[in-house]
Amino acid sequence: MPRAVDEILQHADELVARFESYEPSPADEQDAGAVAQLRAAVVERSEAERHLIDAIRNARETGLS
């Protein structure tokens, strides 16, 4: 559950220190290929939904319910 803005502001200095002192390590790395696959899937789904909307619009224009 997201924190309340007030709670984040109360801990702002601590959060700044954590971000500024962060040093990446190999264990923190994520699989870029998996992220790329997810992105591609989202793009494909978006295109499919757009095609479906167009098909429905065309069907309605020709009198189909």
HELIX and SHEET records of a PDB file:
HELIX    1   1 VAL A    5  GLN A   10  1                                   6    
HELIX    2   2 ALA A   12  SER A   21  1                                  10    
HELIX    3   3 PRO A   26  ASP A   28  5                                   3    
HELIX    4   4 ALA A   32  GLU A   61  1                                  30    
END                                                                             
